[in-house]
């Protein structure tokens, strides 16, 4: 079961937070095919969000083929994402690193920025555009 946590100050739409948290649970293996998502009512009671917001998130997950709604039964996981189980040794290493970062006095935003910078080095974002990157100096060639 997923426990959704909504950050009303994040600037991220509530339904997007629900989608992101569901995808994270799928990536970590906390949700697996066949698992039932909490009902919209349960999410509303736990988070105090509008029921339509929950339904919008679930529709988005369904559109992406991750879940399926079964009339009268609920919403169920159709497929998982990624291969980073919650009990991965890499998670333990990351936990240790995060603890060291906190001890070093880094704030959450500092850690996120540092981690994102490292991620970009190893997993560059794909951007649509020409087959060849632009000249770094901006010269047309």
C-alpha positions as CSV (number, residue, x, y, z in Angstrom):
1,X,0.0,0.0,0.0
2,X,1.2,3.5,-0.8
3,X,1.0,6.3,1.8
4,X,0.8,9.5,-0.2
5,X,2.3,12.6,1.2
6,X,1.3,15.9,-0.3
7,X,3.6,18.9,-0.1
8,X,1.4,21.9,-0.6
9,X,4.4,24.2,-0.8
10,X,6.3,22.3,-3.4
11,X,4.8,24.1,-6.4
12,X,4.1,20.7,-8.0
13,X,0.4,20.0,-8.7
14,X,-1.2,17.6,-6.2
15,X,-2.2,15.0,-8.9
16,X,1.4,15.0,-10.2
17,X,2.7,14.3,-6.7
18,X,0.3,11.3,-6.5
19,X,1.5,10.1,-9.9
20,X,5.2,10.6,-9.0
21,X,4.8,8.8,-5.7
22,X,3.0,5.9,-7.3
23,X,5.8,5.6,-9.9
24,X,8.4,5.7,-7.2
25,X,6.7,2.9,-5.4
26,X,6.6,0.9,-8.7
27,X,10.3,1.5,-9.3
28,X,11.2,0.4,-5.7
29,X,9.1,-2.7,-5.9
30,X,6.8,-1.5,-3.2
31,X,3.9,-1.9,-5.6
32,X,3.8,-4.9,-7.9
33,X,1.5,-6.1,-10.7
34,X,-1.8,-7.2,-9.2
35,X,-1.5,-4.9,-6.1
36,X,-4.5,-2.7,-5.4
37,X,-4.0,1.1,-5.0
38,X,-5.8,2.8,-2.2
39,X,-9.3,3.9,-3.1
40,X,-9.9,7.6,-3.9
41,X,-11.8,7.9,-0.6
42,X,-8.8,6.5,1.4
43,X,-6.4,8.9,-0.3
44,X,-8.8,11.8,0.4
45,X,-9.1,10.8,4.0
46,X,-5.3,10.5,4.4
47,X,-4.3,13.7,2.5
48,X,-7.4,16.0,2.6
49,X,-7.2,16.5,-1.2
50,X,-10.2,16.8,-3.6
51,X,-11.5,13.4,-4.8
52,X,-11.3,14.6,-8.4
53,X,-7.6,15.2,-7.9
54,X,-7.0,11.6,-6.9
55,X,-9.1,10.4,-9.8
56,X,-7.2,12.6,-12.2
57,X,-3.9,11.0,-11.0
58,X,-5.3,7.5,-11.3
59,X,-6.5,8.3,-14.9
60,X,-3.0,9.5,-15.8
61,X,-1.5,6.3,-14.4
62,X,-4.1,4.3,-16.4
63,X,-3.3,6.3,-19.6
64,X,0.4,5.4,-19.1
65,X,-0.6,1.7,-18.8
66,X,0.7,1.4,-15.3
67,X,-2.7,0.7,-13.6
68,X,-6.2,-0.4,-14.6
69,X,-9.5,0.4,-13.1
70,X,-11.8,-2.5,-12.5
71,X,-15.4,-1.3,-12.0
72,X,-16.6,-2.1,-8.5
73,X,-13.2,-3.6,-7.5
74,X,-10.7,-0.7,-7.5
75,X,-7.6,0.3,-9.3
76,X,-4.8,-2.3,-9.8
77,X,-1.2,-2.2,-10.8
78,X,-0.7,-3.6,-14.3
79,X,3.1,-3.4,-14.6
80,X,6.1,-2.3,-12.6
81,X,8.9,0.2,-13.4
82,X,12.6,-0.1,-13.1
83,X,14.7,-2.6,-11.1
84,X,15.7,-0.8,-8.0
85,X,14.2,-2.8,-5.1
86,X,13.8,-1.0,-1.8
87,X,16.2,-3.5,-0.2
88,X,18.9,-2.9,-2.8
89,X,22.5,-2.6,-1.4
90,X,22.7,0.6,-3.4
91,X,20.0,2.1,-1.3
92,X,22.0,1.3,1.9
93,X,25.0,3.1,0.3
94,X,22.8,6.1,-0.6
95,X,21.3,6.1,3.0
96,X,24.9,6.3,4.3
97,X,25.8,9.1,1.9
98,X,22.7,11.1,2.8
99,X,23.5,10.7,6.5
100,X,27.0,12.0,5.9
101,X,25.7,14.9,3.9
102,X,23.4,15.8,6.7
103,X,26.2,15.6,9.3
104,X,28.2,17.8,7.0
105,X,25.5,20.5,7.4
106,X,23.9,20.2,3.9
107,X,20.3,21.2,3.7
108,X,17.8,19.0,1.8
109,X,17.9,21.4,-1.2
110,X,21.7,21.3,-1.2
111,X,21.6,17.5,-1.3
112,X,19.0,17.4,-4.0
113,X,21.0,19.9,-6.1
114,X,24.2,17.9,-5.7
115,X,22.5,14.6,-6.4
116,X,20.7,16.1,-9.5
117,X,24.1,17.4,-10.8
118,X,25.7,14.0,-10.5
119,X,22.6,12.3,-12.1
120,X,22.9,14.7,-15.0
121,X,26.5,13.6,-15.5
122,X,25.7,9.9,-15.6
123,X,22.2,10.1,-17.0
124,X,22.0,13.1,-19.3
125,X,18.4,14.3,-20.1
126,X,17.2,13.5,-23.6
127,X,16.2,16.6,-25.4
128,X,14.4,16.7,-28.7
129,X,16.2,18.6,-31.4
130,X,18.8,18.2,-34.2
131,X,20.8,15.1,-34.5
132,X,24.0,17.0,-33.8
133,X,24.5,19.2,-30.8
134,X,24.9,22.9,-31.4
135,X,28.4,24.4,-31.5
136,X,29.2,25.3,-27.9
137,X,30.4,28.8,-29.0
138,X,27.1,29.4,-30.8
139,X,28.8,29.8,-34.2
140,X,26.7,28.6,-37.1
141,X,28.5,25.8,-38.8
